Amino acid sequence: FLWWGIFVASTPVLDGAEWLVILGPIFLTLLLLFISGIPLLEESADKKFGNMPAYRLYKKTTSPLIPLPPVVYGNLPWWLKTILFELPLYSRNFPQEGPNWCRTNHRESSDELKMG
């Protein structure tokens, strides 16, 4: 938002080819939204915390880019969240429900309980 603010503040003095300075904010926005910003952070957070119910609630109620109160953002329809840059690519590696620290074999855990 800083670079967009600088661009907007400078618009009264821009003339002719100087309008090409808009390429800077556009480039940084695309970089943040699709390459090095939000996608990388969301992917690592989803892998690390994706099985935790509190994180899933946080992700449903927190805007990835535009700051809004969680109560407001959590109740918005999906189409409006998409307009506010909650893109499906930010959750493409979201793990399935269930804790990642539990054993996957139920028989092993019950056998250990009997032995203990």
N, C-alpha and C positions, 0 to 999 in steps of 0.2 A: 504494500500500500504506500510505502514511502516513495518509491519511484513513480507510481501513478500520481501521487500528490505533487511531486516536483514537476512532472509533465503538465498537469492541470494548471499549476501556478505559473508556468512559463508560457502558456498558450497566448496570452495577450501580446507578447513580443515576438512570436514566431512569424516568419515570413518566408514564403517560397519553399526552398529545399530544407529549411530548418525544421519543417514539420516531420522530417525523417527521424527526429529524436524519439518519436513514438515507438520505434523499433526496439529501443532499450527496455521499456516497461513490458512490451509484448513478449520479447524474448525471455525476460526473467519470469514472467507469469507462466509461460509455457514450460520452462525449466522446472519451476516449482510444482506445477500441477501434474506433469506427466513424466518427468525423468528423474531428477535428483532430490526432490523435496519430499512431498507427501507420500508418493508410492514406496520409497525406500523405508521411511519411518513406519508407515502402516504395516508393511510386510514384516519387519522385525518385531514390532509390537504384537502383531497377530500370532506369530510363531511363539513368542515368549509368554504372552498372557491370554491367548485366544480361548483357552478352556476355562477361564475363570469367569463365573457369572457376573462379578462386579465389573470386570473389563468389558464384557458384552453389553452391559447396561450403560457404561460410560460411552462406548462407541455408538450406541443407538441415540444417545441424548446430547452428544457433543459435536458441534460443527467442525469439520476438518480445516476450514480456512477462515470463514467469516465468524467472528466472535458473537455468539448469541447466548442468552441464558439457557441452561439445559432444560428447564421446564418448558420454555417456548419451543426450542429446537426439537425436543423429543416428541412433541405433539404435532409437528408439521407433517403433511402428506409426503409420500415418497417423491412425487414429481417436483415439489418445491425444494426438497432437499437436493435433488439433482441439479436444479438451477443454482443452488448455493454451493455447488462443487462437491457434493458427496457422490463421487463417481463409482461405478461398480468395480473398476480396476483397483480400487483401494482395499477391497476385501476379497480378492480372487484367491488368496492362499489362506483364508480363514479356516482353522481346523474345525472338525466336527465337535458336537457337544460332548461333554464329559471331561473329567480332569485328566491331565497328561502325566500325573505322577502316580496313578494307580496301576496295579498289575493288570495285564490284559487277559491273563488266564485265571478264571474264577476258581478252578480246581486247586491251583497252587496256593492261593490265599486261604482256602478252607482247610487244606492239609496242614498248613503251618499253624492254624488256630487249634487243630486237634492235637498237634504235637506239643504245643506250648503249655 
